[in-house]
Amino acid sequence: MKLFVPEKSKKHGQRNDKVATKIRECLAMSMLRGDFPVISRQKNASIPPCQITLTYVELSPDLKYATVFFTLSDDLKKVEALTFFELQTSYFRSLIAKQMQLKFVPNLVFKIDESVEYAKKIEDLLKH
């Protein structure tokens, strides 16, 4: 269900969509397994701060950059989630390199998906 996919991602074509879907599946399976390396001595830096849902991946036309959008079960942990993803970026890139046959492994950027919150606000406005 691609309810909140931005319009610009529809321009890139079928290959781009397939690669984006495969990257999202690869990252989601890793998140489910929870097999993250301990990177920092910070307390629980190798553990996601709360339940994270990967909503979609947006790729650049040349497949060298991927923006991964996610939502959180606890909105108060945004900073911790971004820190977690920042620390695990190289691990996720190596995982993508192992599981996918791409000429270039895309650079990953993680962003919080604000479309779900926006949809809730619109729904609340329509109810009143």
Buried (B, 14 or more C-beta within 10 A) or exposed (E): EEEBBEEEBEEBEEEBBEBBEBBBEBBBEBBEEEEBEEBEEEEEBBEBBBEBEBBBBBBEEEBEBBBBBBBBEEEEBEEBBBBBBBBBBEBBBEBBEEBEEBEEBBEBBBEBBEBBEEEEEEEEEEEE
